């Protein structure tokens, strides 16, 4: 396992930590591949939740620009290759996982690091954290799904403002604007994120997975098509063991014991 990430196995869920703190956890090729492998392992081994966070004082500063130094290159880089090889597959993988992915933003999240967090299902952030669309500072566009997520979460005016000015967005304002789920006191971030991961890992995983899929599909569905999708998904949920257990527990006034099936 690469030392660029740390993986803590908690049984039904895993905690993945980006681990290049001396570089604010910025991405190099090795960390890209290690993170993707860890997420695929969580999927393939039947985990029911992933918690993603960063080591040290930052979450992720995006791409390590030390790997893009023009003075050390023979010509301009093909950044489309970087997007197609690393960032796009990572976003698609996170959104396709059949369980919740929580992101605990423990410090600065800049560039691709900010937009990586937005690809996750629930984003919690320390009050001291900031989200920075830093791409315009180096003449780029928001990638890693940023130009897709930002206008849908914030509207065109705020999306363009953040992308064009590269102004830092404090965690509390990110919550107030609806960019993330919650901003928390710094000392509460990881305890609350881990408690949420435990809860999700003990919950009705099929229902969570189909909820995730339904909300993501709404971006392109017509209302008519989406009502059909809801009907299909409700049929699948209604035939699950977790639904039967949930109803039984409600009627018997006890806590449900979900199996994720």
TORKOL-4160 file (C-alpha; in steps of 0.2 Angstrom, whole numbers, padded with zeros to 4 digits, m for minus):
261
<pt num="1" X="0000" Y="0000" Z="0000"/>
<pt num="2" X="0006" Y="0017" Z="m0005"/>
<pt num="3" X="0011" Y="0029" Z="0010"/>
<pt num="4" X="0002" Y="0043" Z="0001"/>
<pt num="5" X="m0014" Y="0037" Z="0009"/>
<pt num="6" X="m0019" Y="0029" Z="0025"/>
<pt num="7" X="m0033" Y="0016" Z="0027"/>
<pt num="8" X="m0041" Y="0012" Z="0043"/>
<pt num="9" X="m0053" Y="m0003" Z="0042"/>
<pt num="10" X="m0068" Y="m0001" Z="0054"/>
<pt num="11" X="m0076" Y="m0017" Z="0049"/>
<pt num="12" X="m0092" Y="m0011" Z="0040"/>
<pt num="13" X="m0083" Y="0005" Z="0034"/>
<pt num="14" X="m0066" Y="0012" Z="0031"/>
<pt num="15" X="m0058" Y="0029" Z="0034"/>
<pt num="16" X="m0046" Y="0035" Z="0020"/>
<pt num="17" X="m0034" Y="0049" Z="0024"/>
<pt num="18" X="m0024" Y="0058" Z="0010"/>
<pt num="19" X="m0007" Y="0058" Z="0017"/>
<pt num="20" X="0005" Y="0070" Z="0009"/>
<pt num="21" X="0004" Y="0083" Z="0023"/>
<pt num="22" X="0020" Y="0092" Z="0018"/>
<pt num="23" X="0012" Y="0096" Z="0002"/>
<pt num="24" X="m0005" Y="0100" Z="0009"/>
<pt num="25" X="m0010" Y="0083" Z="0002"/>
<pt num="26" X="m0009" Y="0088" Z="m0016"/>
<pt num="27" X="m0011" Y="0075" Z="m0029"/>
<pt num="28" X="0003" Y="0066" Z="m0038"/>
<pt num="29" X="0001" Y="0051" Z="m0049"/>
<pt num="30" X="0005" Y="0039" Z="m0035"/>
<pt num="31" X="m0009" Y="0046" Z="m0023"/>
<pt num="32" X="m0021" Y="0046" Z="m0037"/>
<pt num="33" X="m0019" Y="0028" Z="m0040"/>
<pt num="34" X="m0018" Y="0023" Z="m0021"/>
<pt num="35" X="m0034" Y="0033" Z="m0018"/>
<pt num="36" X="m0043" Y="0024" Z="m0032"/>
<pt num="37" X="m0037" Y="0007" Z="m0027"/>
<pt num="38" X="m0043" Y="0010" Z="m0009"/>
<pt num="39" X="m0060" Y="0015" Z="m0015"/>
<pt num="40" X="m0062" Y="0000" Z="m0026"/>
<pt num="41" X="m0056" Y="m0011" Z="m0012"/>
<pt num="42" X="m0070" Y="m0004" Z="m0001"/>
<pt num="43" X="m0083" Y="m0007" Z="m0015"/>
<pt num="44" X="m0076" Y="m0025" Z="m0019"/>
<pt num="45" X="m0075" Y="m0030" Z="0000"/>
<pt num="46" X="m0093" Y="m0025" Z="0004"/>
<pt num="47" X="m0090" Y="m0010" Z="0014"/>
<pt num="48" X="m0105" Y="0001" Z="0018"/>
<pt num="49" X="m0098" Y="0018" Z="0020"/>
<pt num="50" X="m0081" Y="0027" Z="0017"/>
<pt num="51" X="m0075" Y="0042" Z="0026"/>
<pt num="52" X="m0062" Y="0053" Z="0017"/>
<pt num="53" X="m0051" Y="0066" Z="0025"/>
<pt num="54" X="m0034" Y="0073" Z="0025"/>
<pt num="55" X="m0018" Y="0072" Z="0036"/>
<pt num="56" X="m0011" Y="0088" Z="0044"/>
<pt num="57" X="m0017" Y="0105" Z="0042"/>
<pt num="58" X="m0026" Y="0104" Z="0026"/>
<pt num="59" X="m0038" Y="0093" Z="0016"/>
<pt num="60" X="m0031" Y="0094" Z="m0001"/>
<pt num="61" X="m0023" Y="0108" Z="m0011"/>
<pt num="62" X="m0027" Y="0100" Z="m0028"/>
<pt num="63" X="m0014" Y="0095" Z="m0041"/>
<pt num="64" X="0004" Y="0096" Z="m0035"/>
<pt num="65" X="0011" Y="0109" Z="m0047"/>
<pt num="66" X="0029" Y="0103" Z="m0044"/>
<pt num="67" X="0025" Y="0090" Z="m0057"/>
<pt num="68" X="0019" Y="0103" Z="m0069"/>
<pt num="69" X="0034" Y="0115" Z="m0068"/>
<pt num="70" X="0036" Y="0123" Z="m0086"/>
<pt num="71" X="0055" Y="0125" Z="m0084"/>
<pt num="72" X="0057" Y="0106" Z="m0082"/>
<pt num="73" X="0046" Y="0101" Z="m0096"/>
<pt num="74" X="0050" Y="0099" Z="m0115"/>
<pt num="75" X="0033" Y="0108" Z="m0120"/>
<pt num="76" X="0016" Y="0112" Z="m0113"/>
<pt num="77" X="0007" Y="0098" Z="m0104"/>
<pt num="78" X="m0008" Y="0089" Z="m0111"/>
<pt num="79" X="m0020" Y="0092" Z="m0096"/>
<pt num="80" X="m0034" Y="0083" Z="m0104"/>
<pt num="81" X="m0024" Y="0067" Z="m0101"/>
<pt num="82" X="m0023" Y="0071" Z="m0083"/>
<pt num="83" X="m0042" Y="0074" Z="m0081"/>
<pt num="84" X="m0047" Y="0059" Z="m0091"/>
<pt num="85" X="m0034" Y="0048" Z="m0083"/>
<pt num="86" X="m0036" Y="0053" Z="m0065"/>
<pt num="87" X="m0049" Y="0066" Z="m0060"/>
<pt num="88" X="m0064" Y="0061" Z="m0070"/>
<pt num="89" X="m0062" Y="0042" Z="m0066"/>
<pt num="90" X="m0061" Y="0047" Z="m0047"/>
<pt num="91" X="m0076" Y="0058" Z="m0048"/>
<pt num="92" X="m0086" Y="0045" Z="m0057"/>
<pt num="93" X="m0080" Y="0031" Z="m0045"/>
<pt num="94" X="m0086" Y="0041" Z="m0030"/>
<pt num="95" X="m0103" Y="0044" Z="m0037"/>
<pt num="96" X="m0106" Y="0026" Z="m0043"/>
<pt num="97" X="m0102" Y="0018" Z="m0026"/>
<pt num="98" X="m0117" Y="0009" Z="m0019"/>
<pt num="99" X="m0114" Y="0017" Z="m0001"/>
<pt num="100" X="m0112" Y="0034" Z="0006"/>
<pt num="101" X="m0095" Y="0043" Z="0005"/>
<pt num="102" X="m0093" Y="0056" Z="0018"/>
<pt num="103" X="m0079" Y="0070" Z="0016"/>
<pt num="104" X="m0072" Y="0078" Z="0032"/>
<pt num="105" X="m0063" Y="0093" Z="0026"/>
<pt num="106" X="m0051" Y="0097" Z="0040"/>
<pt num="107" X="m0042" Y="0112" Z="0032"/>
<pt num="108" X="m0040" Y="0121" Z="0016"/>
<pt num="109" X="m0048" Y="0112" Z="0001"/>
<pt num="110" X="m0041" Y="0121" Z="m0015"/>
<pt num="111" X="m0043" Y="0117" Z="m0033"/>
<pt num="112" X="m0046" Y="0099" Z="m0037"/>
<pt num="113" X="m0046" Y="0096" Z="m0018"/>
<pt num="114" X="m0061" Y="0107" Z="m0016"/>
<pt num="115" X="m0070" Y="0099" Z="m0030"/>
<pt num="116" X="m0066" Y="0082" Z="m0024"/>
<pt num="117" X="m0075" Y="0085" Z="m0008"/>
<pt num="118" X="m0090" Y="0091" Z="m0018"/>
<pt num="119" X="m0091" Y="0074" Z="m0027"/>
<pt num="120" X="m0094" Y="0066" Z="m0011"/>
<pt num="121" X="m0111" Y="0063" Z="m0004"/>
<pt num="122" X="m0110" Y="0072" Z="0013"/>
<pt num="123" X="m0097" Y="0085" Z="0016"/>
<pt num="124" X="m0093" Y="0091" Z="0034"/>
<pt num="125" X="m0080" Y="0104" Z="0036"/>
<pt num="126" X="m0070" Y="0111" Z="0051"/>
<pt num="127" X="m0075" Y="0129" Z="0055"/>
<pt num="128" X="m0057" Y="0134" Z="0051"/>
<pt num="129" X="m0058" Y="0126" Z="0033"/>
<pt num="130" X="m0059" Y="0136" Z="0017"/>
<pt num="131" X="m0064" Y="0131" Z="0000"/>
<pt num="132" X="m0054" Y="0139" Z="m0014"/>
<pt num="133" X="m0058" Y="0138" Z="m0033"/>
<pt num="134" X="m0039" Y="0142" Z="m0036"/>
<pt num="135" X="m0039" Y="0137" Z="m0055"/>
<pt num="136" X="m0040" Y="0155" Z="m0062"/>
<pt num="137" X="m0024" Y="0159" Z="m0053"/>
<pt num="138" X="m0015" Y="0148" Z="m0065"/>
<pt num="139" X="m0026" Y="0151" Z="m0080"/>
<pt num="140" X="m0037" Y="0135" Z="m0079"/>
<pt num="141" X="m0055" Y="0131" Z="m0077"/>
<pt num="142" X="m0063" Y="0122" Z="m0062"/>
<pt num="143" X="m0061" Y="0103" Z="m0066"/>
<pt num="144" X="m0064" Y="0087" Z="m0055"/>
<pt num="145" X="m0082" Y="0091" Z="m0058"/>
<pt num="146" X="m0081" Y="0109" Z="m0051"/>
<pt num="147" X="m0089" Y="0117" Z="m0066"/>
<pt num="148" X="m0104" Y="0105" Z="m0065"/>
<pt num="149" X="m0106" Y="0104" Z="m0046"/>
<pt num="150" X="m0104" Y="0123" Z="m0042"/>
<pt num="151" X="m0119" Y="0130" Z="m0053"/>
<pt num="152" X="m0130" Y="0116" Z="m0047"/>
<pt num="153" X="m0127" Y="0119" Z="m0029"/>
<pt num="154" X="m0125" Y="0137" Z="m0029"/>
<pt num="155" X="m0132" Y="0145" Z="m0045"/>
<pt num="156" X="m0123" Y="0153" Z="m0059"/>
<pt num="157" X="m0119" Y="0169" Z="m0051"/>
<pt num="158" X="m0110" Y="0162" Z="m0036"/>
<pt num="159" X="m0102" Y="0148" Z="m0046"/>
<pt num="160" X="m0094" Y="0161" Z="m0058"/>
<pt num="161" X="m0089" Y="0173" Z="m0043"/>
<pt num="162" X="m0080" Y="0159" Z="m0034"/>
<pt num="163" X="m0072" Y="0152" Z="m0050"/>
<pt num="164" X="m0067" Y="0169" Z="m0058"/>
<pt num="165" X="m0060" Y="0178" Z="m0042"/>
<pt num="166" X="m0053" Y="0162" Z="m0033"/>
<pt num="167" X="m0058" Y="0170" Z="m0017"/>
<pt num="168" X="m0058" Y="0158" Z="m0002"/>
<pt num="169" X="m0075" Y="0153" Z="0004"/>
<pt num="170" X="m0075" Y="0150" Z="0023"/>
<pt num="171" X="m0084" Y="0134" Z="0029"/>
<pt num="172" X="m0098" Y="0142" Z="0038"/>
<pt num="173" X="m0102" Y="0152" Z="0023"/>
<pt num="174" X="m0101" Y="0136" Z="0012"/>
<pt num="175" X="m0114" Y="0129" Z="0024"/>
<pt num="176" X="m0125" Y="0144" Z="0023"/>
<pt num="177" X="m0124" Y="0144" Z="0004"/>
<pt num="178" X="m0129" Y="0126" Z="0003"/>
<pt num="179" X="m0112" Y="0120" Z="m0004"/>
<pt num="180" X="m0109" Y="0108" Z="0010"/>
<pt num="181" X="m0119" Y="0099" Z="0023"/>
<pt num="182" X="m0112" Y="0106" Z="0040"/>
<pt num="183" X="m0098" Y="0117" Z="0047"/>
<pt num="184" X="m0092" Y="0110" Z="0064"/>
<pt num="185" X="m0080" Y="0116" Z="0077"/>
<pt num="186" X="m0063" Y="0110" Z="0073"/>
<pt num="187" X="m0062" Y="0098" Z="0088"/>
<pt num="188" X="m0079" Y="0090" Z="0084"/>
<pt num="189" X="m0076" Y="0087" Z="0065"/>
<pt num="190" X="m0068" Y="0069" Z="0066"/>
<pt num="191" X="m0079" Y="0063" Z="0080"/>
<pt num="192" X="m0095" Y="0068" Z="0072"/>
<pt num="193" X="m0089" Y="0062" Z="0055"/>
<pt num="194" X="m0084" Y="0045" Z="0062"/>
<pt num="195" X="m0101" Y="0044" Z="0071"/>
<pt num="196" X="m0110" Y="0047" Z="0055"/>
<pt num="197" X="m0100" Y="0034" Z="0046"/>
<pt num="198" X="m0104" Y="0021" Z="0060"/>
<pt num="199" X="m0123" Y="0026" Z="0058"/>
<pt num="200" X="m0122" Y="0024" Z="0039"/>
<pt num="201" X="m0113" Y="0008" Z="0040"/>
<pt num="202" X="m0127" Y="0001" Z="0051"/>
<pt num="203" X="m0141" Y="0008" Z="0040"/>
<pt num="204" X="m0151" Y="0002" Z="0026"/>
<pt num="205" X="m0137" Y="0002" Z="0013"/>
<pt num="206" X="m0148" Y="m0002" Z="m0002"/>
<pt num="207" X="m0160" Y="0012" Z="0002"/>
<pt num="208" X="m0145" Y="0024" Z="0004"/>
<pt num="209" X="m0138" Y="0018" Z="m0013"/>
<pt num="210" X="m0154" Y="0020" Z="m0023"/>
<pt num="211" X="m0157" Y="0037" Z="m0014"/>
<pt num="212" X="m0140" Y="0042" Z="m0020"/>
<pt num="213" X="m0143" Y="0036" Z="m0038"/>
<pt num="214" X="m0160" Y="0045" Z="m0038"/>
<pt num="215" X="m0154" Y="0062" Z="m0033"/>
<pt num="216" X="m0139" Y="0061" Z="m0045"/>
<pt num="217" X="m0151" Y="0056" Z="m0059"/>
<pt num="218" X="m0163" Y="0071" Z="m0056"/>
<pt num="219" X="m0150" Y="0083" Z="m0064"/>
<pt num="220" X="m0154" Y="0076" Z="m0081"/>
<pt num="221" X="m0171" Y="0067" Z="m0079"/>
<pt num="222" X="m0188" Y="0075" Z="m0084"/>
<pt num="223" X="m0201" Y="0074" Z="m0070"/>
<pt num="224" X="m0210" Y="0061" Z="m0080"/>
<pt num="225" X="m0195" Y="0050" Z="m0081"/>
<pt num="226" X="m0190" Y="0053" Z="m0064"/>
<pt num="227" X="m0207" Y="0048" Z="m0057"/>
<pt num="228" X="m0205" Y="0031" Z="m0066"/>
<pt num="229" X="m0187" Y="0029" Z="m0059"/>
<pt num="230" X="m0194" Y="0032" Z="m0041"/>
<pt num="231" X="m0207" Y="0019" Z="m0044"/>
<pt num="232" X="m0194" Y="0007" Z="m0050"/>
<pt num="233" X="m0183" Y="0010" Z="m0035"/>
<pt num="234" X="m0197" Y="0009" Z="m0023"/>
<pt num="235" X="m0201" Y="m0008" Z="m0029"/>
<pt num="236" X="m0183" Y="m0013" Z="m0026"/>
<pt num="237" X="m0183" Y="m0006" Z="m0009"/>
<pt num="238" X="m0200" Y="m0013" Z="m0004"/>
<pt num="239" X="m0193" Y="m0031" Z="m0009"/>
<pt num="240" X="m0178" Y="m0029" Z="0002"/>
<pt num="241" X="m0174" Y="m0037" Z="0019"/>
<pt num="242" X="m0170" Y="m0020" Z="0026"/>
<pt num="243" X="m0188" Y="m0013" Z="0022"/>
<pt num="244" X="m0196" Y="m0028" Z="0031"/>
<pt num="245" X="m0185" Y="m0025" Z="0046"/>
<pt num="246" X="m0187" Y="m0007" Z="0046"/>
<pt num="247" X="m0206" Y="m0008" Z="0046"/>
<pt num="248" X="m0206" Y="m0023" Z="0059"/>
<pt num="249" X="m0195" Y="m0012" Z="0071"/>
<pt num="250" X="m0206" Y="0003" Z="0069"/>
<pt num="251" X="m0222" Y="m0007" Z="0073"/>
<pt num="252" X="m0213" Y="m0016" Z="0088"/>
<pt num="253" X="m0206" Y="0000" Z="0094"/>
<pt num="254" X="m0187" Y="m0006" Z="0094"/>
<pt num="255" X="m0171" Y="m0001" Z="0085"/>
<pt num="256" X="m0170" Y="m0009" Z="0068"/>
<pt num="257" X="m0156" Y="m0021" Z="0064"/>
<pt num="258" X="m0152" Y="m0018" Z="0046"/>
<pt num="259" X="m0141" Y="m0030" Z="0036"/>
<pt num="260" X="m0139" Y="m0019" Z="0020"/>
<pt num="261" X="m0149" Y="m0031" Z="0010"/>
